[in-house]
């Protein structure tokens, strides 16, 4: 049995929505559905103290904002977006349309068609989350989405210039300085000035997440997302200082972000705790990282790596960092995670900011049934069928007639009967003399 050195033994289950959050979100969505632009403006004034002449940025405004961003920042944005784009292009190339002939003259096919319009929500509020623009917009464009709408909130009444630049360089077709539930609802239901989208993507706070949950079905979403999570699997070869730094790197996302260490080494466990105690008070973001580590940090001592991997799978964490002698073993030993980060040379922060894989990942145990945002989320997998061989159609018609009548679907059966009669001379007792066998 694993030994709990810090925290309670638990895994992270499905998110429980706060009733107050749910009610607030429902009211905002209802008001925007009824009031359109006027309601959007009222809520933007209420929540963000933001009410410009137009929430949508013009091309001239975008050029002016981008021109004010330092060139080094722009080059970094371009570099990161190139990494994201190349990985997304490889993902897209792995999805192939195909057609097979299952019977003589019976052709079945599959196509992947991008959604027509996607909405990318890029959080802000306290800090500009530039990387979310790369993950949502670049990926949508690689998928072939024709119209990508991007929304981000002002930060304390100021335009987040780097985020706008990232949206623009990623290929956003429309950029709105609009945040929160009002942005998500406007994109999903549409207003007089903002045409609705087909799919919403991107992270956000509890209100944004709840808005996506309530709007799901009316519009598609990437996934349900909660607070950022990190779980580190470490053996005796791990550097406790690196472990401590990496745990705290994710704890700074918010006061409710779980940070978990599962290790086979008591030395690594104890040293990691000591390093965290020394590092945490000096972090500029300790106001988030401190409560996260205090309330949601765990250190678990496992008997061996078999147990460590089993414990990690039980968490189904968003990010799993593997700091062991043979980190690639995790590819075969684990199956419940949003993304794996293998070896000391890799860290979750690379995935969050620069490496190219998508950082929008499942949380709160959702990794048990889904992966994260990827190019395929913007694609609809559709099928088509064509039967050009009359003998095969007749054979399928007879089979359809029998199969449908087992389920008492007489109308379905008759569609099959017609083909069997027309192409093979079968009788139609429910409509005699309608068809003559073509061979007669």
N, C-alpha and C positions, 0 to 999 in steps of 0.2 A: 504494500500500500504506500502511496506517496505521502511524504511528510510535509505538512504546511508550515513553512517557516514564517511567512507573513501573509496576512489576508485570510479570507474564508475560502474553503474549497467549493468552487461553483463554476459553472459555465454560463455563458451569456445567452439567455433565451430570447424569444421574440419581444420586440419593443412593446411596452404598454403605454398607450397614448393617454396623456393627461387630459381629463375631461374639459378643463378650462381651455387648453390649447385647441382641442377638437371643436369646441363650441365657437371660439373666436374665429378659427379658420373657416368653419361652415358659414358664419355670418359674412365674412369678407367675400367669400366666393359668391354667395347669394346676392350680395349688394352689387358686385361687379357684373354678375350675369344680368341683373336688372338695370343697372345704371351706367354700364359701359365706362367710357372715358372719364365722366364726371366722378364716378365712384373710385376709379383708379387714382385720380388726382387727390381726392379727399383722403384716401388712406395713405398716399405718399406723404401728404402734408402732416398727417397725424403721426405716422410711425418714423418718418425720416426727415421731417421738416424740409421737404424738397418739392418744389412746384415750379419747374421751369416752363417756358412758353411751350416747349415740346419736349417730351421725354426721349424722342428719337433724335439721335445725333445726325446732322447732315454730313455730307462728304467733306465740305469745307471745315466743319467743326472737328471732324475726325482727323483731317490732315493737320490742323492746328495743334490738336492735342498730342498727336504722334511726334510732331516736330519739337515739342517741348520735352520729350523723353530723352535722357542721355543716350548717346550712340552705343555705349557699352551695354546698356540695358537692352536696347533694341537688338544688338548682335546676339546677346544671350538668349533672348526670346526666339530669334530665328534659329539658333542652334538647337534649342530644346524642341522647337516645333519640327525641325527636320528629323530629330530622333523619333518623335511621336509619329510623324507621317510615315517614316520608313517602316516602322513596326506595323502600323495600321495597314499599309500597302501589302505587307507580307501576309497579314491576316486575310485581307480581301482576296489575295491571289489563292489562298487555300480553300476558298468557297467556290466550288465549281458548279455551273449549270450542267445538266446532263439529260440524256434521253435514252431509254432502253426499249427494246422490242420484246415484250413478254410472251406474246403469241404471234403467229404469222399475221402481220398487218396491224398489230395492236401496239401503239406507241405511247409510253408514259414518260413524262418529263418533269423536271424541276427547274425553277428559275428563282433567282434572288433579286428582288426589286427594292431599291431604296425607298423609304418613305418620302413623300413629296416635300414635307416641311418639318423641321425639328426646332425645338426651343432649347437653348442652352442657358442654364442659370449658373452664373458665376458669383459665388458669395463674396461679401465684402463686410460692411459694417464696421468691424474693428480694424482688420488688416486687409489689404488687397490680396486676394488669392489668385494671382496671375496664372498659376499652373492649371487651374480648373478650366481656363479658356482653351488651353492647348488640348486638354483631354476630351472636351466635349465637342468643340468646333472642328478642329483638325480631323478628328475621327469621323465626324459626320460628313465632311467634305470628301474624304477618301472613300467613304461608302457610296457617294454619289448623290447625296441629298441636295436638291436644287436650291431650296430656300432654308437658310439657317438664321434664326432669330436669336440674338444674344442679349441678355439682361444682366446688369450688375448694379448694385445700389451705390449711391454716393457715400463717401466716408466722412462723417462729421461735416456734411455740407460741401465737401470738396469732390471734384471729379477725380476718380482713380486713374490717372493718366496711363500708368503701365498696363493696367488691366484692359483699358480701351485699346491700347496699342496691340496687345496680345490678341484681342478679339479681331481687330482689323487684319493683322498679319495672318491670322489663322484662316481668314476667308469668310467671316460673318457677313451676311447680306444686309442685315438690319441690326443696329446697335441701339439699345435703349438704356438710359440711366434710370433704372427703376429696380427696386428691390423687394424682397419679402414675398408674402402671400399675394400681394397685389400684382407683382410681376408674373408669378407662376399662373395665377388665375387668368390674367389678361391674355397670356400666351395660349392657355388651354381653351378658353371659351370664346375669345375674340372680343374686340370692341370696335367702335367706329373707325379708329385709326390703326388698329393692330389686328391683322388677319390671323385667325387661329392656326395653330400648328397641329401636327399629327402625333408628335412624340415629345416628351419632356426629358431632359437629361441634366445631370449636375447635382452636386451636394448642396446642403443648406442647413439651417438651424432646425429646431424641433417644429417650428411653424411651417417652414418650407417643406419639410418631410411629410408633415401631416396634410398639407395641401396636395402634394403629389398623390398621397394615399387616397384622399377623397375624390380626386379627379381621375384616378385610374379607371379605365373602362371607357370613359368619355374621350380620353386621350391615352396613348401609350406612355409608359415611363421606363427609365433605364432599370432602376431597382429601388427598393426601400433601403434607406441608409440611416444609420444612427451615429453615435460618437465614434471617432477613430479608435482603433484597437491595435495593440502590438503584443505579440507573444514571441519570446526568445527561447529556443531550445539550445541548451549548451551542455557540453561535456567538460571533462577536466582540462581540455586543451584551450578552452575559451579564455580570453583576456577579460577579467572582471571589470576593468576600467572601460573597455569598449562596450561591454554589456550595459553598464550603468548609463553611459552617455546615450546609447541607442534607445534604451527604455525611456529616458527623459525626453528624448527628441520627439517622441510621439505623445507623451503626456502633456506637452505644451499646447496640443490642439484644443484642449478644453478641460474643465474641471471634472468632467464625467468620462474621460478617456481611459479605458483599462490598459494597464501595462503589466505584463505577466512574464515571469521567468520560470521556466521548467528546466531543471538541471540535474545531472547525475553527480555533481560534485558539491559537497558541503562547503569546501573552501571557496569555490566560485560564488556560491550563494551568499556566504557571510561577507566576502570582500565586496561583492556588488552592492550589498546594503550599506556598507561603510562608505563606499565611493558616492552613492546617491546622497547620503546624509551630508557629505562635504560639498557636493556639486550643487545641490538643489537651492540652497540659500543664495547662491551667487547668480542664478539664472535670471535674466531680465524678464522672462515669462513665468516666473515662479508663482504668480497669482493664479495661473491656470495649472501649471505642472504640479505645484504643491498639493492642492486639493485632489488632483487626479491620482497622484501617488499615494496620498494618505488614505483616500477612500476606495480606490479601485486598483491599487497595486497589490500584486501577489508574488510570492516566491515559493516555489514548490520543489521539493527534493524527491527525485525519482530513484528507484533502485538501479535501473539500467536504462539504456536508450529505448528498448522495446516499450517499457512503461512510459518513458518520456514522450515518445511519439503518440502513444495511446492517449495520454493526458492531453496533449496538444490537439489531437483530433477531436477530443470531447469539447474543447472550447470552440472549434470551428472559427478561429480568429480571422479577422480581416487581413492582417499582415503577420506572417510567420517568418522570423529570421532564424536561420540555422547556423549556429556557431559551434561546430563540431569538427573532429578530425577529418571525417568523410562527409561533408555536407550534402553531396549529391545523393546519398542514400535516402534522403527525405523524399526524393521524387518517387521512389518505390514504396516507401514506408508510410507516407501520409496521403490522405485524400480529402481532408476537410479543411480548406483554407481559401482565402481570397487570392493571395499571392504569396509565393515563396521567395525568400531572399537568401541565397546560398553562399555561406562563407564570409570571413571577416572583411574581404575586399568589397563586399556588397552591403548596403544598408537600406533600410526602409525609406530614408530621406531621399535616396537616389530615385526610388520609384515615385515618391511624392512630387519631385521637382524636375528631374532632368533626364532620366535614363531612356525613356521612350515607351515603356509599358504604361497602361492606363491606371491612374490612381483612384478612379471611382470604383470602389470594391464593396462587396457585401459585408455587413456587420451584424452583430447580435445573433449569431448562429445561422444567418442566411446562407453562409458558405456551404451548408449541408445540401443545398438544392440549386444554387446558382453561382455562376462566376460574376465577374465585374463587367463594367462597361467596355465594349469592344466594337469593332466595326460591324459585327453581325447584329448588334442591337438596333442598328439603323436600317436593317434589311428585313424585308418580308419574304419568307420562303414560300413560294406558291407552286402549284402543280398544274399540269395540263394533260389531257388524254385525247387520243385520236385513234379510231378504229377504221381502217381502210379496207380490210379484208372481210368480205361478206360472210364467209364460212366461220370466221372467228367471231364476228358479231352475233351470228346465229347461235353459236355455242355458248357465248356469254349470256345471250338472251334467255336460253333455256335454264342456265344456271341461276340467273337473276330471278326468273319466275319461281323456281323452287325455293331459293333462299328467302325471297321476300314474303312468300306465303307462310313460311314457318313463323314469321313475325306478324302475320295478318296485315301486311301492307299490300293490299290488292292493286292499288294504283301503280306502285313500283313494279309489281309483277307484270302488269300489263304492258309497261314500257319495254320490258324484256320480251314478252310474248310477241309484240309487233315485229321486232327484229327477227325473231325465230321464224315467224310466219312469212315475212317478206323475203328473207334471204334463203330459207331452207324449206319452205312449203309446210311448216307446222300449222296445225289447225288453231283457229281462234274461236273456241266455244262461246265466248262472251260477245263476239261480233262476227258471226258466220258470213262467209262470202265477201268480206272486205278485201282481203288480199288473195291473189292466186299465186301459187308457186311460180317463180320466174322460170323454172326448168320445165314447167308443164307446157 
